Amino acid sequence: MNTTKRRILLGILKLQNLIFMVLSYGLATILHVLRGGGGVTLSSFLSMRIKLSNFVVFAFLLLMWHLILSLSGQYQSQRLATRRSLIIDAVKATTLATLLLAAMATVIRIRMVTPDFIVAFWISSSALVGGGRLLIRSFLEAIRARGHNRRHILILGTNRRAYSFARRLEAKPELGYHVLGFVDDPWSGLQAFLQTGYKLCCGFDRLAEYLRRNVVDEVAIYYPLRSFYEHSSQVVALCEHHGILIRFDSDIFNLKVAQSRADEFDGDAHITAHSVSLDGWPSLVKRGLDVTASILLLVILSPLLAAVALAIKFMSKGPVLFRQERIGFNKRRFLIYKFRTMVPNADKMLPDLESLNEVAGPVFKIKNDPRMTPIGRLLRRTSIDELPQLYNVLQGDMSLVGPRPLPVRDYEGFSEDWQRRRFSIRPGITCLWQVNGRSSISFEQWMQLDLQYIDEWSLWLDFKILARTVPAVLKGSGAA
């Protein structure tokens, strides 16, 4: 697609998305009025006078929606993206737009914007923006399948990953790619490549001449970048001179878990490898939910917290709260707060009890711990002793959901580095370990559940874990 056509298509897409946002706002308003939400009837709504300030606020919202959609990658080339990723990216963008609308409504007190209005706006905007992207994708795919809007790609390198990439492109004609052929010098695996039937266009010494005389839209580099660094820089410079898009395989270290992505710093391009999915806007939403929920729970549970504090004070000697240094996000140390369930000198008694440890691995747990106070046993069994950690959540040292923060003693006993990836996210009050048996499962299973949480994380998973935590606590499953 040439530059002019691309600009026209982007302009249409931007206008379409803004229209979808306005339509979503209008649809949410109509549903709100028809239900009589906020005491606003249809007749009173139609008789409302539109003020200049309303236009200013709405224009500001449109501008912010446009920025959110742009920053969310809605206007970048997504030719190779899957339909699923298109929908996910669209929902991410509309979720941020919805949160912005809710924040604006709270600050300037827009009476129309109620929780029902927000839900209607989010559903309709997500459906319209996501559906619009799919319609455009389907339209473009139909055009490309008929041989139009094609991109001619030249692949550098003749190893297995190079022609595997070519096969994947050819398996999806709707992407509109035409593989011109391959470029490489003689090497030990060249004969195996020639048996695939693909065309060897030239060697690297004739690449410049080939680019001068052929239509090439993209160049994909698939030879070993580590071994051909100097050569790669020359090829990239050559493609840059011709204005050709350069694509290369970022998995140069054969990463098993970490995923690569493009990043930028001060005008320089970077490839980052990350093995944690809690990044970007979802982490901001998670943090916002943590702060909101911890404040609400601390207020709602304040009578219970006060009663427990008084009970501990009158039934056992020592402080009400137990404070201990724990290992948090990326090995940061912080003080965790819990209701005290043991005698005051419990830490000093630990060396004498090591032989009674009932859990394999570095952690220490015994069911009938002699250091436990009578009220402490009740607090442990009901998990009420964990409630002061809501303050840790509010401080930002912890989250509602995440791997449990471990004492320094336990961390120093870790023998496998793969287990330490559990510290790559903010620790939490509850996680998969809590809802799958707690102390009744082995340390190895515990670590695997923590990594499973990291690899599969989503806001929905957090909600499911929180929902399962309540019955697990009521049953006292695995509590020790």
C-alpha positions in Angstrom: 0.0 0.0 0.0 1.5 3.4 -1.0 1.9 6.2 1.5 -1.1 8.2 0.2 -3.5 5.3 0.4 -2.1 4.4 3.9 -2.7 8.0 5.1 -6.3 7.9 3.8 -7.0 4.6 5.5 -5.5 5.8 8.8 -7.6 8.9 8.6 -10.7 6.9 8.0 -9.9 4.6 10.8 -9.3 7.5 13.2 -12.5 9.1 12.3 -14.4 5.8 12.5 -13.1 5.2 16.0 -14.1 8.6 17.2 -17.5 8.2 15.7 -17.8 4.8 17.5 -16.9 6.5 20.8 -19.6 9.2 20.3 -22.1 6.5 19.3 -21.2 4.5 22.4 -21.7 7.6 24.6 -25.0 8.3 22.9 -26.2 4.7 23.2 -25.3 4.6 26.9 -27.1 7.9 27.4 -30.3 6.6 25.7 -30.3 3.4 27.8 -29.7 5.5 30.9 -32.6 7.8 30.1 -35.0 5.0 29.1 -34.3 3.3 32.5 -34.9 6.6 34.3 -31.3 6.4 35.8 -30.4 9.2 38.2 -33.9 10.6 38.2 -33.5 11.7 34.5 -36.6 11.0 32.4 -36.9 11.2 28.6 -38.9 14.4 28.8 -36.5 16.1 31.2 -33.5 14.9 29.1 -35.0 16.4 25.9 -35.7 19.7 27.6 -32.1 20.0 28.9 -30.2 23.1 27.6 -26.8 22.4 26.1 -24.1 24.6 27.6 -20.8 25.7 26.1 -19.0 24.0 29.0 -20.6 20.7 27.9 -19.1 21.1 24.4 -15.7 21.9 26.0 -15.8 18.8 28.2 -16.9 16.5 25.4 -14.2 17.9 23.0 -11.6 17.2 25.7 -12.9 13.7 26.1 -12.7 13.1 22.3 -9.1 14.4 22.3 -8.1 12.1 25.2 -9.9 9.1 23.5 -7.9 9.8 20.4 -4.7 9.9 22.3 -5.5 6.6 24.2 -6.4 4.8 20.9 -3.1 6.1 19.4 -1.0 5.1 22.4 -2.7 1.7 22.4 -1.3 0.9 19.0 -4.7 1.2 17.2 -3.2 3.1 14.3 0.0 1.1 13.8 0.4 -1.5 11.0 -1.1 -4.8 12.3 -0.9 -6.8 9.1 0.6 -9.8 10.9 -1.5 -9.6 14.1 -4.0 -12.3 14.8 -7.7 -11.5 15.1 -7.6 -12.4 18.8 -4.8 -9.8 19.4 -6.8 -7.2 17.5 -9.8 -7.7 19.8 -7.6 -7.7 22.9 -5.9 -4.5 21.9 -9.2 -2.9 21.1 -10.7 -3.9 24.5 -7.6 -2.6 26.3 -8.0 0.8 24.5 -11.7 1.1 25.2 -11.2 0.0 28.9 -8.7 2.9 29.4 -11.2 5.2 27.6 -13.9 4.1 29.9 -11.8 4.6 33.0 -11.0 8.1 31.8 -14.7 8.8 31.4 -15.4 7.5 34.9 -12.6 9.6 36.3 -13.8 12.7 34.5 -17.4 12.1 35.7 -16.1 11.8 39.3 -14.1 15.0 39.2 -16.6 17.3 37.5 -19.7 15.4 38.7 -21.4 14.5 35.5 -24.8 13.3 36.8 -25.6 11.2 33.7 -22.5 9.0 34.1 -23.6 6.3 36.6 -22.1 2.8 37.0 -24.8 1.4 34.6 -23.8 4.1 32.1 -20.1 3.2 32.4 -20.9 -0.5 31.8 -23.1 0.3 28.7 -20.4 2.6 27.3 -17.6 0.0 27.8 -19.6 -2.8 26.2 -20.8 -0.8 23.2 -17.4 0.9 22.6 -15.5 -2.4 22.9 -18.0 -4.0 20.5 -17.9 -1.2 18.0 -14.1 -0.5 18.0 -13.2 -4.2 18.0 -15.9 -5.1 15.4 -14.7 -2.2 13.3 -11.1 -3.5 13.3 -12.3 -7.0 12.3 -14.4 -5.6 9.4 -11.5 -3.6 8.1 -9.2 -6.7 8.5 -11.7 -8.8 6.6 -12.0 -6.2 3.8 -8.2 -6.0 3.4 -7.8 -9.7 3.5 -10.4 -10.2 0.8 -8.4 -7.6 -1.4 -5.1 -9.2 -0.6 -6.4 -12.7 -1.4 -7.2 -11.5 -4.9 -3.6 -10.3 -5.4 -4.0 -6.6 -4.5 -2.2 -4.6 -1.8 0.7 -7.2 -1.8 4.0 -6.7 -0.1 7.1 -8.2 -1.6 9.5 -9.6 1.0 13.1 -10.8 0.7 14.4 -13.1 3.3 18.1 -13.0 4.3 19.4 -16.4 5.5 18.6 -20.0 4.5 18.4 -21.7 7.9 15.4 -23.7 9.1 13.8 -20.7 10.8 14.1 -18.6 7.7 12.1 -20.9 5.4 9.7 -21.8 8.2 8.9 -18.1 8.3 8.3 -18.1 4.6 6.0 -21.1 4.8 4.0 -19.4 7.5 3.6 -16.4 5.3 2.5 -18.4 2.3 0.0 -20.4 4.4 -1.9 -17.2 5.0 -2.5 -15.5 1.6 -4.9 -13.1 3.2 -1.8 -11.3 4.7 -0.8 -10.3 1.2 2.9 -11.3 1.3 4.8 -12.5 -1.8 8.1 -14.2 -0.9 10.6 -13.1 -3.5 13.2 -15.5 -2.4 16.3 -15.9 -0.2 19.7 -14.3 0.1 22.7 -16.2 1.5 26.3 -17.2 0.9 27.5 -20.8 0.6 27.4 -22.7 3.9 27.1 -26.2 5.2 23.3 -26.1 5.3 22.7 -24.6 1.9 22.1 -27.9 0.2 19.3 -28.8 2.6 17.7 -25.4 1.8 17.8 -25.9 -1.9 15.8 -29.1 -1.5 12.9 -27.1 -0.1 12.3 -25.7 -3.6 12.6 -22.0 -2.6 14.5 -19.6 -4.8 18.0 -18.4 -3.9 18.0 -14.9 -5.4 21.7 -14.0 -4.8 24.6 -13.9 -2.4 25.2 -11.0 0.0 27.8 -9.5 -2.4 25.0 -9.0 -5.0 22.3 -7.8 -2.5 22.8 -4.1 -3.3 22.3 -4.7 -7.0 19.2 -6.9 -6.4 17.6 -4.1 -4.3 18.3 -1.6 -7.0 16.6 -3.6 -9.8 13.7 -5.3 -8.0 10.5 -4.3 -6.1 11.3 -5.1 -2.5 8.9 -3.8 0.3 10.4 -5.6 3.2 13.6 -7.5 4.1 13.5 -10.1 6.8 16.8 -11.0 8.5 17.0 -14.6 9.6 20.7 -15.4 9.7 22.5 -15.6 13.1 22.8 -11.9 14.2 25.4 -12.8 16.9 27.8 -14.3 14.3 27.2 -11.7 11.6 26.9 -8.4 13.6 29.1 -6.3 11.3 27.5 -7.8 8.2 24.0 -7.1 9.7 24.8 -3.4 10.2 25.8 -3.1 6.6 22.6 -4.8 5.4 20.5 -2.6 7.7 22.2 0.6 6.4 21.6 -0.6 2.8 17.9 -1.1 3.4 17.7 2.2 5.2 19.2 3.9 2.1 16.5 2.3 -0.1 13.7 3.1 2.4 12.9 -0.6 2.8 11.2 -1.9 6.0 13.5 -4.2 7.9 12.1 -7.2 9.9 14.3 -9.5 11.9 13.8 -12.5 14.2 14.3 -11.1 17.8 14.7 -14.6 19.4 18.5 -14.5 19.1 19.0 -16.1 22.5 16.5 -19.0 22.2 14.4 -17.7 25.1 12.2 -20.3 26.7 9.8 -18.2 28.7 10.6 -14.5 28.1 8.9 -12.8 25.2 10.6 -10.1 23.1 9.1 -6.8 22.2 10.2 -3.5 20.7 10.9 -0.5 22.9 12.4 3.0 22.5 14.5 5.2 24.7 15.7 8.7 23.8 15.2 8.0 20.1 17.0 4.6 20.1 15.3 1.3 19.4 15.6 -1.5 21.9 14.5 -5.1 22.0 13.4 -6.1 25.5 12.8 -9.7 26.7 10.4 -10.1 29.6 8.9 -13.1 31.2 6.2 -11.3 33.2 2.8 -10.4 31.8 1.9 -7.8 34.4 3.0 -4.8 32.4 1.4 -1.7 30.8 -2.1 -0.5 31.4 -3.3 -3.8 33.1 -0.8 -3.3 35.9 -2.2 0.2 36.4 -5.7 -1.1 36.6 -4.6 -3.8 39.0 -2.9 -1.2 41.2 -6.0 1.0 41.1 -8.2 -1.9 42.2 -5.7 -2.7 45.0 -5.8 0.8 46.4 -9.6 1.1 46.1 -10.4 -2.3 47.6 -7.8 -2.0 50.4 -9.3 1.4 51.5 -12.8 0.1 51.4 -11.9 -3.1 53.3 -10.0 -1.2 55.9 -13.0 1.0 56.5 -15.6 -1.8 56.4 -13.5 -4.1 58.6 -12.3 -1.5 61.1 -14.7 -2.7 63.9 -13.4 -6.3 63.4 -9.8 -5.0 63.3 -10.3 -3.1 66.5 -12.0 -6.0 68.3 -9.1 -8.4 67.3 -6.5 -5.9 68.5 -8.2 -5.6 71.9 -8.5 -9.4 72.2 -4.8 -9.9 71.4 -3.9 -7.1 73.9 -5.9 -8.6 76.8 -5.3 -12.3 76.1 -1.5 -12.4 75.5 1.5 -10.3 76.4 3.4 -8.4 73.7 2.5 -6.1 70.8 -0.7 -6.4 68.8 1.0 -6.4 65.5 3.8 -8.7 64.2 6.3 -7.0 61.9 8.8 -8.9 59.9 11.1 -8.2 57.0 10.0 -9.9 53.8 11.2 -10.3 50.2 9.0 -8.3 47.8 9.0 -7.2 44.2 12.3 -7.9 42.5 13.9 -8.8 45.9 13.0 -5.4 47.5 12.7 -5.8 51.2 9.7 -4.4 53.2 8.1 -4.8 56.6 4.9 -6.9 56.5 2.2 -6.4 59.1 0.1 -9.2 60.6 -1.8 -9.7 63.8 0.5 -11.4 66.3 -0.4 -15.0 66.7 2.7 -16.2 68.6 4.6 -15.5 71.7 6.8 -12.3 71.5 10.1 -14.1 71.2 8.9 -16.6 68.5 11.8 -15.8 66.1 14.4 -16.6 68.7 12.8 -20.0 69.3 12.9 -21.0 65.7 16.4 -22.6 65.6 15.4 -25.0 68.3 12.3 -26.1 66.3 14.0 -26.6 62.9 14.0 -30.4 63.3 10.2 -30.4 63.6 9.7 -28.8 60.2 6.9 -30.7 58.3 7.5 -29.1 54.9 10.2 -30.0 52.4 12.2 -27.0 51.1 13.4 -23.8 52.7 10.1 -22.8 54.3 9.2 -23.6 57.9 5.8 -24.9 58.9 4.4 -27.1 61.6 0.7 -27.7 62.4 1.0 -27.6 66.2 3.5 -24.9 66.6 4.3 -24.5 70.4 4.9 -20.8 69.9 1.3 -20.2 69.0 -1.0 -18.4 71.4 -4.6 -19.6 72.0 -6.1 -16.7 70.1 -3.4 -17.0 67.5 -4.6 -20.4 66.5 -8.1 -19.0 65.9 -6.7 -16.1 63.9 -4.5 -18.4 61.8 -7.4 -20.8 61.1 -9.6 -18.0 59.9 -6.8 -16.0 58.2 -7.9 -12.9 60.2 -4.2 -12.5 61.1 -3.5 -11.5 57.5 -5.9 -8.5 57.4 -3.3 -5.9 58.5 -1.6 -6.6 55.2 -4.3 -4.5 53.6 -2.1 -1.6 54.8 0.9 -3.2 52.9 -1.3 -3.2 49.8 -2.2 0.4 50.3 1.5 1.3 50.7 2.3 -0.5 47.4 4.5 -3.2 48.9 1.9 -5.8 48.2 -1.2 -6.6 46.0 -4.4 -8.3 46.9 -3.4 -11.2 44.6 0.1 -12.4 44.0 2.7 -14.9 45.3 3.0 -14.8 49.1 5.9 -12.7 50.4 8.5 -14.9 52.1 10.8 -14.2 55.0 14.5 -13.5 54.4 15.3 -16.8 56.0 13.2 -18.7 53.5 14.5 -16.8 50.5 18.1 -17.6 51.4 17.2 -21.3 51.4 16.2 -21.3 47.7 18.3 -23.7 45.7 16.9 -23.2 42.2 17.0 -20.0 40.3 13.8 -20.8 38.3 11.9 -20.5 41.6 13.1 -16.9 42.0 11.0 -15.7 39.1 8.1 -15.6 41.6 9.7 -12.4 43.0 9.4 -10.7 39.6 5.9 -9.3 40.5 4.5 -7.6 43.6 3.6 -10.2 46.3 0.0 -10.6 47.4 -2.3 -11.6 50.2 -3.7 -14.5 48.3 -2.8 -16.5 45.2 -3.3 -19.9 43.6 -1.4 -21.5 46.5 -4.0 -20.3 49.0 -6.9 -21.6 47.1 -5.3 -25.0 46.2 -4.5 -26.3 49.7 -1.9 -24.0 51.2 0.2 -25.9 53.7 -1.1 -29.3 52.4 0.8 -29.0 49.1 4.6 -29.4 48.6 7.0 -26.5 48.3 7.7 -27.6 44.6 4.0 -27.4 43.8 3.7 -24.1 45.6 6.5 -22.6 43.4 4.9 -24.0 40.2 1.5 -22.5 41.1 3.2 -19.1 41.6 4.8 -19.3 38.2 1.6 -20.5 36.7 -0.1 -17.4 38.1 2.6 -15.1 36.6 2.4 -16.8 33.1 -1.4 -16.8 33.0 -2.1 -13.6 34.7 -5.1 -11.5 33.8 -7.5 -9.3 35.7 -10.1 -12.0 35.3 -7.8 -14.5 37.0 -7.4 -12.1 39.9 -11.1 -11.9 40.3 -11.5 -15.7 40.2 -8.7 -16.2 42.8 -10.4 -13.6 45.1 -13.7 -15.3 44.7 -12.2 -18.7 45.6 -10.3 -17.3 48.5 -13.4 -16.6 50.6 -14.7 -20.3 50.7 -11.1 -21.5 51.1 -10.7 -19.3 54.2 -14.1 -20.3 55.6 -13.2 -24.0 55.3 -9.7 -23.3 56.7 -8.2 -25.3 53.8 -4.6 -26.1 54.5 -4.3 -23.4 57.2 -1.3 -23.9 59.5 
